[in-house]
Amino acid sequence: MTSSLHVQSAAPGFRATARVQSRIRLTQVLEMPEPDLEEEIRKIEAATDFKILKDEGVLKLNPYSEARWSARRFAGRELCVSDSELPELLSGDSSLAKIIRRIGQERFEECFLKDDFLSDEARMKICGISLNELQKIKGLVNDLYIRSEFSSASLPSEAPKKSYSVVLGIMIENGKPALAFFSREIWKGRYSVDVLKKAKFLASLPREKADGLAGFLSRIELIERRKTALYRILEILTEFQAEYLVSGDLGKRSPLTQRAVARKASLPPQSVNALVSNKAVQLPWGLEAPMKSLMPSSKTVLLGKLHDLIAEFPGRTDSELARSLPNLLGVKLSRRSVAQYRSELGVRQLVRDNADVRP
């Protein structure tokens, strides 16, 4: 009697522990960078259990019918960016985007990503760029991208940055954003499990072997959950931010919360957060940015518009910008707020504001 009561009282705790462990495993897979997931898939497909399950018809790989592929511009490097550096990456009309488009992808890769031994003079001649333009591009590559073999932990502590795994490129086809993945290993197809064959086959095996294969299938199912969820989120983001992605106009981004994306994707908010927290995409103009930049808050959208305004009118003081905002952006901000936002954007005021002058 005592033993029976003990088992009954322990069972809920055991189930709770199993649920917690399951959530932890799922979160780990959701947060896994693309290169790590690619390696995990290779290990799974090389395993004897994988061949057994395929031969028995339990497991199948169904190729994606309309998968698109693209070459990553910054191949072999990892995006490491702080929030203050995002506006230059996010604008298709930024000076960086314009220079790289003018150079062309092939020459850009040849001169700035592959050959570390070219002189600056040679780079300028091959690309047809000025010294100032050369320095801007070198600054982009050196400051925002580290080679994949280096850890983000080695970055200077005074410049807090986060490392992002780049999933795909967004291209424009027939006036609409389209998704083109970088890893064929991950996105070559979808694994499906025949539930009836699974049950019949596992029932025919010794308990230990059946449990091992069931666990192996669980690993595959977690990967498929990640892929399905990530693809759905990317579809939602490109549909919602289509006007911005097609135009490259940072001011055309619309506010979008992770909670709203979770509702549209029928996913728990924590799953959306785990997926987008360390993932990035290559924007149509070739620069890369975190996925979360396609889910900006209202304040972030305002900051983006203010960044473009400052770039357009670099000589305006904080007071002059504050007075022009109602007409230009339809918002009212105090001079102090403009000064604070300018500081957050990392853009210094070029002209001293009379309001700051003290007798």
BALOBA-1460 file (C-alpha; in Angstrom, 3 decimals):
// residues 359
<rec num="1" residu="m" x="0.000" y="0.000" z="0.000"/>
<rec num="2" residu="t" x="2.798" y="2.367" z="0.919"/>
<rec num="3" residu="s" x="4.674" y="1.492" z="-2.240"/>
<rec num="4" residu="s" x="1.604" y="2.134" z="-4.388"/>
<rec num="5" residu="l" x="1.016" y="5.544" z="-2.791"/>
<rec num="6" residu="h" x="4.671" y="6.418" z="-3.295"/>
<rec num="7" residu="v" x="4.502" y="5.634" z="-7.001"/>
<rec num="8" residu="q" x="1.274" y="7.605" z="-7.436"/>
<rec num="9" residu="s" x="2.614" y="10.684" z="-5.664"/>
<rec num="10" residu="a" x="5.920" y="10.535" z="-7.548"/>
<rec num="11" residu="a" x="4.352" y="10.113" z="-10.975"/>
<rec num="12" residu="p" x="3.164" y="13.745" z="-11.415"/>
<rec num="13" residu="g" x="6.625" y="14.983" z="-10.467"/>
<rec num="14" residu="f" x="8.205" y="12.557" z="-12.910"/>
<rec num="15" residu="r" x="5.882" y="13.714" z="-15.687"/>
<rec num="16" residu="a" x="6.651" y="17.348" z="-14.868"/>
<rec num="17" residu="t" x="10.392" y="16.635" z="-14.996"/>
<rec num="18" residu="a" x="10.009" y="14.888" z="-18.356"/>
<rec num="19" residu="r" x="8.077" y="17.896" z="-19.703"/>
<rec num="20" residu="v" x="10.750" y="20.296" z="-18.473"/>
<rec num="21" residu="q" x="13.497" y="18.194" z="-20.074"/>
<rec num="22" residu="s" x="11.521" y="18.061" z="-23.310"/>
<rec num="23" residu="r" x="11.172" y="21.875" z="-23.336"/>
<rec num="24" residu="i" x="14.887" y="22.271" z="-22.667"/>
<rec num="25" residu="r" x="15.762" y="19.972" z="-25.575"/>
<rec num="26" residu="l" x="13.355" y="21.830" z="-27.863"/>
<rec num="27" residu="t" x="14.797" y="25.218" z="-26.866"/>
<rec num="28" residu="q" x="18.320" y="23.946" z="-27.534"/>
<rec num="29" residu="v" x="17.325" y="22.862" z="-31.045"/>
<rec num="30" residu="l" x="15.444" y="26.122" z="-31.722"/>
<rec num="31" residu="e" x="18.456" y="28.201" z="-30.692"/>
<rec num="32" residu="m" x="20.988" y="26.011" z="-32.512"/>
<rec num="33" residu="p" x="23.041" y="27.966" z="-35.099"/>
<rec num="34" residu="e" x="22.743" y="26.772" z="-38.692"/>
<rec num="35" residu="p" x="26.282" y="25.265" z="-38.908"/>
<rec num="36" residu="d" x="25.625" y="23.245" z="-35.727"/>
<rec num="37" residu="l" x="22.283" y="22.028" z="-37.038"/>
<rec num="38" residu="e" x="23.890" y="21.075" z="-40.336"/>
<rec num="39" residu="e" x="26.458" y="18.989" z="-38.454"/>
<rec num="40" residu="e" x="23.715" y="17.376" z="-36.349"/>
<rec num="41" residu="i" x="21.825" y="16.347" z="-39.507"/>
<rec num="42" residu="r" x="24.983" y="14.841" z="-41.003"/>
<rec num="43" residu="k" x="25.518" y="12.770" z="-37.854"/>
<rec num="44" residu="i" x="21.894" y="11.597" z="-37.868"/>
<rec num="45" residu="e" x="21.982" y="10.556" z="-41.524"/>
<rec num="46" residu="a" x="25.286" y="8.714" z="-41.055"/>
<rec num="47" residu="a" x="23.907" y="6.691" z="-38.136"/>
<rec num="48" residu="t" x="22.980" y="3.004" z="-38.508"/>
<rec num="49" residu="d" x="19.580" y="3.693" z="-36.914"/>
<rec num="50" residu="f" x="18.767" y="6.134" z="-39.718"/>
<rec num="51" residu="k" x="19.347" y="3.456" z="-42.372"/>
<rec num="52" residu="i" x="17.302" y="0.895" z="-40.408"/>
<rec num="53" residu="l" x="14.308" y="3.242" z="-40.103"/>
<rec num="54" residu="k" x="14.460" y="4.195" z="-43.790"/>
<rec num="55" residu="d" x="14.720" y="0.567" z="-44.912"/>
<rec num="56" residu="e" x="11.677" y="-0.322" z="-42.802"/>
<rec num="57" residu="g" x="9.665" y="2.515" z="-44.336"/>
<rec num="58" residu="v" x="9.264" y="4.221" z="-40.945"/>
<rec num="59" residu="l" x="11.195" y="7.310" z="-42.018"/>
<rec num="60" residu="k" x="11.073" y="9.156" z="-45.352"/>
<rec num="61" residu="l" x="12.695" y="12.263" z="-46.786"/>
<rec num="62" residu="n" x="10.290" y="14.303" z="-48.916"/>
<rec num="63" residu="p" x="12.107" y="16.935" z="-51.034"/>
<rec num="64" residu="y" x="10.728" y="20.470" z="-50.894"/>
<rec num="65" residu="s" x="9.003" y="21.144" z="-54.198"/>
<rec num="66" residu="e" x="9.877" y="24.847" z="-54.472"/>
<rec num="67" residu="a" x="13.090" y="25.222" z="-52.496"/>
<rec num="68" residu="r" x="15.309" y="28.114" z="-53.574"/>
<rec num="69" residu="w" x="19.035" y="28.374" z="-52.948"/>
<rec num="70" residu="s" x="21.419" y="31.264" z="-52.725"/>
<rec num="71" residu="a" x="25.128" y="31.851" z="-52.053"/>
<rec num="72" residu="r" x="25.873" y="33.745" z="-48.879"/>
<rec num="73" residu="r" x="27.840" y="36.895" z="-49.587"/>
<rec num="74" residu="f" x="29.784" y="36.802" z="-46.297"/>
<rec num="75" residu="a" x="30.523" y="33.068" z="-46.428"/>
<rec num="76" residu="g" x="32.972" y="31.875" z="-43.789"/>
<rec num="77" residu="r" x="32.235" y="34.816" z="-41.515"/>
<rec num="78" residu="e" x="29.847" y="35.376" z="-38.642"/>
<rec num="79" residu="l" x="27.664" y="38.461" z="-38.194"/>
<rec num="80" residu="c" x="28.407" y="40.228" z="-34.903"/>
<rec num="81" residu="v" x="26.498" y="43.464" z="-34.577"/>
<rec num="82" residu="s" x="25.346" y="45.855" z="-31.869"/>
<rec num="83" residu="d" x="22.015" y="47.698" z="-32.007"/>
<rec num="84" residu="s" x="23.709" y="51.031" z="-32.760"/>
<rec num="85" residu="e" x="25.167" y="49.591" z="-35.998"/>
<rec num="86" residu="l" x="21.879" y="48.305" z="-37.415"/>
<rec num="87" residu="p" x="20.509" y="51.365" z="-39.289"/>
<rec num="88" residu="e" x="23.367" y="51.347" z="-41.831"/>
<rec num="89" residu="l" x="22.747" y="47.644" z="-42.549"/>
<rec num="90" residu="l" x="18.966" y="47.911" z="-42.699"/>
<rec num="91" residu="s" x="18.710" y="50.694" z="-45.239"/>
<rec num="92" residu="g" x="18.875" y="49.693" z="-48.879"/>
<rec num="93" residu="d" x="19.717" y="53.323" z="-49.646"/>
<rec num="94" residu="s" x="22.613" y="53.516" z="-47.189"/>
<rec num="95" residu="s" x="25.990" y="54.547" z="-48.526"/>
<rec num="96" residu="l" x="27.358" y="51.053" z="-47.792"/>
<rec num="97" residu="a" x="24.606" y="49.286" z="-49.711"/>
<rec num="98" residu="k" x="25.061" y="51.597" z="-52.683"/>
<rec num="99" residu="i" x="28.842" y="51.085" z="-52.785"/>
<rec num="100" residu="i" x="28.576" y="47.284" z="-52.595"/>
<rec num="101" residu="r" x="25.878" y="47.195" z="-55.288"/>
<rec num="102" residu="r" x="28.052" y="49.340" z="-57.533"/>
<rec num="103" residu="i" x="31.098" y="47.109" z="-57.007"/>
<rec num="104" residu="g" x="29.126" y="43.921" z="-57.665"/>
<rec num="105" residu="q" x="29.115" y="40.718" z="-55.615"/>
<rec num="106" residu="e" x="31.954" y="38.963" z="-57.454"/>
<rec num="107" residu="r" x="34.445" y="41.821" z="-57.109"/>
<rec num="108" residu="f" x="33.310" y="42.541" z="-53.551"/>
<rec num="109" residu="e" x="34.003" y="38.953" z="-52.506"/>
<rec num="110" residu="e" x="37.306" y="38.829" z="-54.394"/>
<rec num="111" residu="c" x="38.657" y="42.039" z="-52.877"/>
<rec num="112" residu="f" x="37.236" y="42.072" z="-49.354"/>
<rec num="113" residu="l" x="36.231" y="38.559" z="-48.286"/>
<rec num="114" residu="k" x="38.670" y="36.144" z="-49.926"/>
<rec num="115" residu="d" x="42.017" y="37.845" z="-50.539"/>
<rec num="116" residu="d" x="43.686" y="39.295" z="-47.448"/>
<rec num="117" residu="f" x="46.886" y="40.038" z="-49.390"/>
<rec num="118" residu="l" x="45.587" y="42.593" z="-51.874"/>
<rec num="119" residu="s" x="46.854" y="46.108" z="-51.244"/>
<rec num="120" residu="d" x="44.373" y="48.921" z="-50.669"/>
<rec num="121" residu="e" x="45.526" y="50.483" z="-53.927"/>
<rec num="122" residu="a" x="44.729" y="47.253" z="-55.797"/>
<rec num="123" residu="r" x="41.284" y="47.024" z="-54.194"/>
<rec num="124" residu="m" x="40.502" y="50.611" z="-55.127"/>
<rec num="125" residu="k" x="41.592" y="50.033" z="-58.731"/>
<rec num="126" residu="i" x="39.720" y="46.729" z="-59.203"/>
<rec num="127" residu="c" x="36.503" y="48.064" z="-57.628"/>
<rec num="128" residu="g" x="36.692" y="51.622" z="-58.944"/>
<rec num="129" residu="i" x="36.179" y="53.166" z="-55.518"/>
<rec num="130" residu="s" x="37.679" y="56.050" z="-53.568"/>
<rec num="131" residu="l" x="39.808" y="55.801" z="-50.433"/>
<rec num="132" residu="n" x="36.846" y="56.896" z="-48.297"/>
<rec num="133" residu="e" x="34.629" y="54.196" z="-49.826"/>
<rec num="134" residu="l" x="37.371" y="51.607" z="-49.326"/>
<rec num="135" residu="q" x="37.610" y="52.499" z="-45.643"/>
<rec num="136" residu="k" x="33.832" y="52.214" z="-45.186"/>
<rec num="137" residu="i" x="33.771" y="48.702" z="-46.642"/>
<rec num="138" residu="k" x="36.824" y="47.555" z="-44.688"/>
<rec num="139" residu="g" x="35.190" y="48.952" z="-41.565"/>
<rec num="140" residu="l" x="32.044" y="46.925" z="-42.290"/>
<rec num="141" residu="v" x="33.915" y="43.666" z="-42.793"/>
<rec num="142" residu="n" x="36.305" y="44.150" z="-39.889"/>
<rec num="143" residu="d" x="33.821" y="45.536" z="-37.370"/>
<rec num="144" residu="l" x="30.660" y="43.535" z="-38.077"/>
<rec num="145" residu="y" x="31.984" y="40.179" z="-39.257"/>
<rec num="146" residu="i" x="34.406" y="37.816" z="-37.574"/>
<rec num="147" residu="r" x="35.722" y="34.647" z="-39.123"/>
<rec num="148" residu="s" x="33.603" y="31.639" z="-38.168"/>
<rec num="149" residu="e" x="36.491" y="29.941" z="-36.358"/>
<rec num="150" residu="f" x="36.609" y="32.723" z="-33.792"/>
<rec num="151" residu="s" x="34.205" y="32.905" z="-30.867"/>
<rec num="152" residu="s" x="32.206" y="36.044" z="-30.154"/>
<rec num="153" residu="a" x="33.535" y="35.721" z="-26.609"/>
<rec num="154" residu="s" x="36.852" y="37.019" z="-27.935"/>
<rec num="155" residu="l" x="35.295" y="40.334" z="-28.938"/>
<rec num="156" residu="p" x="36.224" y="43.393" z="-26.858"/>
<rec num="157" residu="s" x="34.006" y="43.747" z="-23.804"/>
<rec num="158" residu="e" x="33.679" y="47.512" z="-24.316"/>
<rec num="159" residu="a" x="31.807" y="46.908" z="-27.584"/>
<rec num="160" residu="p" x="28.990" y="44.510" z="-26.643"/>
<rec num="161" residu="k" x="27.886" y="42.563" z="-29.684"/>
<rec num="162" residu="k" x="25.894" y="39.440" z="-30.319"/>
<rec num="163" residu="s" x="26.774" y="36.704" z="-32.764"/>
<rec num="164" residu="y" x="24.112" y="35.690" z="-35.315"/>
<rec num="165" residu="s" x="23.684" y="32.626" z="-37.507"/>
<rec num="166" residu="v" x="22.594" y="33.653" z="-41.023"/>
<rec num="167" residu="v" x="19.825" y="31.391" z="-42.329"/>
<rec num="168" residu="l" x="18.954" y="32.587" z="-45.828"/>
<rec num="169" residu="g" x="18.876" y="35.385" z="-48.325"/>
<rec num="170" residu="i" x="15.778" y="37.379" z="-49.174"/>
<rec num="171" residu="m" x="15.559" y="38.117" z="-52.894"/>
<rec num="172" residu="i" x="12.985" y="40.032" z="-54.894"/>
<rec num="173" residu="e" x="11.075" y="38.061" z="-57.542"/>
<rec num="174" residu="n" x="8.248" y="39.589" z="-59.570"/>
<rec num="175" residu="g" x="8.114" y="42.502" z="-57.158"/>
<rec num="176" residu="k" x="7.759" y="40.315" z="-54.051"/>
<rec num="177" residu="p" x="10.212" y="38.999" z="-51.417"/>
<rec num="178" residu="a" x="11.250" y="35.350" z="-51.844"/>
<rec num="179" residu="l" x="13.251" y="33.089" z="-49.525"/>
<rec num="180" residu="a" x="16.486" y="31.440" z="-50.715"/>
<rec num="181" residu="f" x="18.287" y="29.197" z="-48.217"/>
<rec num="182" residu="f" x="22.048" y="28.844" z="-47.815"/>
<rec num="183" residu="s" x="22.274" y="25.280" z="-46.422"/>
<rec num="184" residu="r" x="21.128" y="22.503" z="-48.772"/>
<rec num="185" residu="e" x="21.883" y="19.966" z="-46.056"/>
<rec num="186" residu="i" x="19.243" y="21.452" z="-43.756"/>
<rec num="187" residu="w" x="16.623" y="22.475" z="-46.291"/>
<rec num="188" residu="k" x="16.873" y="19.710" z="-48.901"/>
<rec num="189" residu="g" x="13.646" y="18.105" z="-47.689"/>
<rec num="190" residu="r" x="11.271" y="17.254" z="-44.879"/>
<rec num="191" residu="y" x="11.480" y="14.073" z="-42.806"/>
<rec num="192" residu="s" x="8.166" y="12.334" z="-42.208"/>
<rec num="193" residu="v" x="7.410" y="9.418" z="-39.890"/>
<rec num="194" residu="d" x="4.844" y="6.745" z="-40.763"/>
<rec num="195" residu="v" x="3.104" y="6.384" z="-37.394"/>
<rec num="196" residu="l" x="1.572" y="2.959" z="-38.082"/>
<rec num="197" residu="k" x="4.812" y="1.446" z="-39.389"/>
<rec num="198" residu="k" x="6.670" y="3.005" z="-36.475"/>
<rec num="199" residu="a" x="4.352" y="1.410" z="-33.904"/>
<rec num="200" residu="k" x="4.446" y="-1.993" z="-35.615"/>
<rec num="201" residu="f" x="8.219" y="-2.009" z="-36.089"/>
<rec num="202" residu="l" x="9.082" y="-0.837" z="-32.563"/>
<rec num="203" residu="a" x="6.672" y="-3.401" z="-31.080"/>
<rec num="204" residu="s" x="8.631" y="-6.170" z="-32.816"/>
<rec num="205" residu="l" x="11.914" y="-5.192" z="-31.159"/>
<rec num="206" residu="p" x="13.373" y="-5.797" z="-27.717"/>
<rec num="207" residu="r" x="12.442" y="-3.013" z="-25.279"/>
<rec num="208" residu="e" x="15.922" y="-1.481" z="-25.088"/>
<rec num="209" residu="k" x="16.355" y="-1.338" z="-28.873"/>
<rec num="210" residu="a" x="12.844" y="0.049" z="-29.373"/>
<rec num="211" residu="d" x="13.472" y="2.804" z="-26.799"/>
<rec num="212" residu="g" x="16.725" y="3.729" z="-28.528"/>
<rec num="213" residu="l" x="15.066" y="4.054" z="-31.933"/>
<rec num="214" residu="a" x="12.166" y="6.010" z="-30.419"/>
<rec num="215" residu="g" x="14.662" y="8.461" z="-28.938"/>
<rec num="216" residu="f" x="16.453" y="8.696" z="-32.274"/>
<rec num="217" residu="l" x="13.162" y="9.553" z="-34.008"/>
<rec num="218" residu="s" x="12.468" y="12.190" z="-31.362"/>
<rec num="219" residu="r" x="15.709" y="13.950" z="-32.323"/>
<rec num="220" residu="i" x="14.580" y="14.044" z="-35.949"/>
<rec num="221" residu="e" x="11.095" y="15.258" z="-35.010"/>
<rec num="222" residu="l" x="12.595" y="18.133" z="-32.979"/>
<rec num="223" residu="i" x="14.638" y="19.212" z="-36.002"/>
<rec num="224" residu="e" x="11.512" y="19.137" z="-38.182"/>
<rec num="225" residu="r" x="9.606" y="21.211" z="-35.624"/>
<rec num="226" residu="r" x="12.398" y="23.785" z="-35.750"/>
<rec num="227" residu="k" x="12.460" y="23.892" z="-39.551"/>
<rec num="228" residu="t" x="8.680" y="24.159" z="-39.875"/>
<rec num="229" residu="a" x="8.430" y="26.895" z="-37.233"/>
<rec num="230" residu="l" x="11.348" y="28.891" z="-38.644"/>
<rec num="231" residu="y" x="10.010" y="28.699" z="-42.196"/>
<rec num="232" residu="r" x="6.569" y="29.868" z="-41.074"/>
<rec num="233" residu="i" x="8.041" y="32.806" z="-39.145"/>
<rec num="234" residu="l" x="10.145" y="33.825" z="-42.151"/>
<rec num="235" residu="e" x="7.056" y="33.695" z="-44.386"/>
<rec num="236" residu="i" x="5.165" y="35.958" z="-41.968"/>
<rec num="237" residu="l" x="8.029" y="38.447" z="-41.693"/>
<rec num="238" residu="t" x="8.574" y="38.762" z="-45.444"/>
<rec num="239" residu="e" x="4.842" y="39.137" z="-46.093"/>
<rec num="240" residu="f" x="4.413" y="41.754" z="-43.358"/>
<rec num="241" residu="q" x="7.540" y="43.741" z="-44.266"/>
<rec num="242" residu="a" x="7.235" y="43.298" z="-48.046"/>
<rec num="243" residu="e" x="7.064" y="47.032" z="-48.809"/>
<rec num="244" residu="y" x="10.255" y="47.679" z="-46.838"/>
<rec num="245" residu="l" x="12.131" y="44.710" z="-48.323"/>
<rec num="246" residu="v" x="11.217" y="45.625" z="-51.909"/>
<rec num="247" residu="s" x="12.019" y="49.326" z="-51.549"/>
<rec num="248" residu="g" x="14.944" y="49.188" z="-49.130"/>
<rec num="249" residu="d" x="13.386" y="52.225" z="-47.447"/>
<rec num="250" residu="l" x="13.948" y="51.877" z="-43.707"/>
<rec num="251" residu="g" x="11.027" y="54.197" z="-43.078"/>
<rec num="252" residu="k" x="8.642" y="51.628" z="-44.570"/>
<rec num="253" residu="r" x="9.191" y="49.057" z="-41.820"/>
<rec num="254" residu="s" x="6.028" y="48.446" z="-39.833"/>
<rec num="255" residu="p" x="5.931" y="47.799" z="-36.074"/>
<rec num="256" residu="l" x="5.526" y="44.083" z="-35.349"/>
<rec num="257" residu="t" x="5.796" y="42.323" z="-31.997"/>
<rec num="258" residu="q" x="7.044" y="38.786" z="-31.384"/>
<rec num="259" residu="r" x="3.743" y="38.054" z="-29.677"/>
<rec num="260" residu="a" x="1.850" y="39.008" z="-32.848"/>
<rec num="261" residu="v" x="4.139" y="36.753" z="-34.913"/>
<rec num="262" residu="a" x="3.556" y="33.922" z="-32.436"/>
<rec num="263" residu="r" x="-0.228" y="34.282" z="-32.855"/>
<rec num="264" residu="k" x="0.015" y="34.289" z="-36.659"/>
<rec num="265" residu="a" x="2.321" y="31.247" z="-36.631"/>
<rec num="266" residu="s" x="0.299" y="29.398" z="-33.941"/>
<rec num="267" residu="l" x="3.457" y="29.036" z="-31.859"/>
<rec num="268" residu="p" x="4.244" y="29.726" z="-28.191"/>
<rec num="269" residu="p" x="5.887" y="33.171" z="-27.805"/>
<rec num="270" residu="q" x="8.897" y="31.559" z="-26.094"/>
<rec num="271" residu="s" x="9.493" y="29.388" z="-29.177"/>
<rec num="272" residu="v" x="9.462" y="32.433" z="-31.454"/>
<rec num="273" residu="n" x="11.884" y="34.211" z="-29.152"/>
<rec num="274" residu="a" x="14.247" y="31.198" z="-29.085"/>
<rec num="275" residu="l" x="14.220" y="30.943" z="-32.879"/>
<rec num="276" residu="v" x="14.842" y="34.593" z="-33.731"/>
<rec num="277" residu="s" x="17.157" y="35.517" z="-30.856"/>
<rec num="278" residu="n" x="20.342" y="34.463" z="-32.686"/>
<rec num="279" residu="k" x="19.296" y="34.146" z="-36.350"/>
<rec num="280" residu="a" x="19.899" y="36.598" z="-39.186"/>
<rec num="281" residu="v" x="18.968" y="37.001" z="-42.847"/>
<rec num="282" residu="q" x="20.707" y="38.481" z="-45.877"/>
<rec num="283" residu="l" x="18.627" y="41.429" z="-47.060"/>
<rec num="284" residu="p" x="17.877" y="41.991" z="-50.776"/>
<rec num="285" residu="w" x="20.681" y="44.584" z="-51.046"/>
<rec num="286" residu="g" x="23.293" y="42.072" z="-49.825"/>
<rec num="287" residu="l" x="23.879" y="43.233" z="-46.249"/>
<rec num="288" residu="e" x="22.871" y="41.022" z="-43.336"/>
<rec num="289" residu="a" x="20.786" y="41.831" z="-40.282"/>
<rec num="290" residu="p" x="19.199" y="39.976" z="-37.333"/>
<rec num="291" residu="m" x="15.736" y="38.499" z="-37.916"/>
<rec num="292" residu="k" x="14.468" y="40.494" z="-34.959"/>
<rec num="293" residu="s" x="15.116" y="43.679" z="-36.960"/>
<rec num="294" residu="l" x="12.070" y="42.648" z="-39.051"/>
<rec num="295" residu="m" x="10.024" y="42.771" z="-35.829"/>
<rec num="296" residu="p" x="10.674" y="46.359" z="-34.746"/>
<rec num="297" residu="s" x="8.881" y="48.190" z="-31.955"/>
<rec num="298" residu="s" x="7.213" y="51.542" z="-32.634"/>
<rec num="299" residu="k" x="10.218" y="53.268" z="-31.050"/>
<rec num="300" residu="t" x="12.634" y="51.328" z="-33.237"/>
<rec num="301" residu="v" x="10.701" y="52.323" z="-36.372"/>
<rec num="302" residu="l" x="10.865" y="55.949" z="-35.257"/>
<rec num="303" residu="l" x="14.614" y="55.640" z="-34.661"/>
<rec num="304" residu="g" x="15.077" y="54.277" z="-38.172"/>
<rec num="305" residu="k" x="13.188" y="57.199" z="-39.679"/>
<rec num="306" residu="l" x="15.138" y="59.638" z="-37.533"/>
<rec num="307" residu="h" x="18.411" y="58.047" z="-38.667"/>
<rec num="308" residu="d" x="17.463" y="58.634" z="-42.319"/>
<rec num="309" residu="l" x="16.425" y="62.197" z="-41.515"/>
<rec num="310" residu="i" x="19.739" y="62.954" z="-39.813"/>
<rec num="311" residu="a" x="21.599" y="61.469" z="-42.795"/>
<rec num="312" residu="e" x="19.554" y="63.653" z="-45.167"/>
<rec num="313" residu="f" x="20.055" y="66.819" z="-43.100"/>
<rec num="314" residu="p" x="23.389" y="66.330" z="-41.286"/>
<rec num="315" residu="g" x="23.748" y="70.030" z="-40.487"/>
<rec num="316" residu="r" x="20.499" y="70.356" z="-38.540"/>
<rec num="317" residu="t" x="20.699" y="70.809" z="-34.799"/>
<rec num="318" residu="d" x="18.576" y="68.863" z="-32.321"/>
<rec num="319" residu="s" x="16.228" y="71.847" z="-31.942"/>
<rec num="320" residu="e" x="15.823" y="72.215" z="-35.712"/>
<rec num="321" residu="l" x="15.115" y="68.505" z="-36.097"/>
<rec num="322" residu="a" x="12.552" y="68.596" z="-33.284"/>
<rec num="323" residu="r" x="10.725" y="71.500" z="-34.964"/>
<rec num="324" residu="s" x="10.653" y="69.731" z="-38.354"/>
<rec num="325" residu="l" x="9.494" y="66.293" z="-37.115"/>
<rec num="326" residu="p" x="5.711" y="67.045" z="-37.091"/>
<rec num="327" residu="n" x="5.808" y="67.932" z="-40.789"/>
<rec num="328" residu="l" x="8.358" y="65.337" z="-41.905"/>
<rec num="329" residu="l" x="7.429" y="62.313" z="-39.774"/>
<rec num="330" residu="g" x="4.114" y="63.269" z="-38.184"/>
<rec num="331" residu="v" x="5.457" y="62.996" z="-34.631"/>
<rec num="332" residu="k" x="6.330" y="65.467" z="-31.889"/>
<rec num="333" residu="l" x="9.535" y="65.125" z="-29.897"/>
<rec num="334" residu="s" x="11.339" y="67.484" z="-27.565"/>
<rec num="335" residu="r" x="14.884" y="68.623" z="-28.290"/>
<rec num="336" residu="r" x="16.103" y="66.461" z="-25.391"/>
<rec num="337" residu="s" x="14.374" y="63.395" z="-26.871"/>
<rec num="338" residu="v" x="15.976" y="64.041" z="-30.256"/>
<rec num="339" residu="a" x="19.363" y="64.376" z="-28.543"/>
<rec num="340" residu="q" x="18.793" y="61.099" z="-26.674"/>
<rec num="341" residu="y" x="17.745" y="59.260" z="-29.841"/>
<rec num="342" residu="r" x="20.723" y="60.688" z="-31.704"/>
<rec num="343" residu="s" x="22.950" y="59.307" z="-28.955"/>
<rec num="344" residu="e" x="21.289" y="55.867" z="-29.208"/>
<rec num="345" residu="l" x="21.901" y="55.903" z="-32.952"/>
<rec num="346" residu="g" x="25.547" y="56.772" z="-32.390"/>
<rec num="347" residu="v" x="25.272" y="59.901" z="-34.589"/>
<rec num="348" residu="r" x="26.917" y="63.031" z="-33.261"/>
<rec num="349" residu="q" x="25.464" y="66.497" z="-33.705"/>
<rec num="350" residu="l" x="27.665" y="68.329" z="-36.200"/>
<rec num="351" residu="v" x="26.492" y="71.856" z="-35.298"/>
<rec num="352" residu="r" x="26.195" y="73.168" z="-31.768"/>
<rec num="353" residu="d" x="22.596" y="73.771" z="-30.719"/>
<rec num="354" residu="n" x="21.807" y="77.247" z="-29.403"/>
<rec num="355" residu="a" x="19.689" y="75.627" z="-26.698"/>
<rec num="356" residu="d" x="22.871" y="74.089" z="-25.279"/>
<rec num="357" residu="v" x="24.701" y="77.395" z="-25.038"/>
<rec num="358" residu="r" x="24.855" y="78.768" z="-21.510"/>
<rec num="359" residu="p" x="25.815" y="82.395" z="-20.654"/>
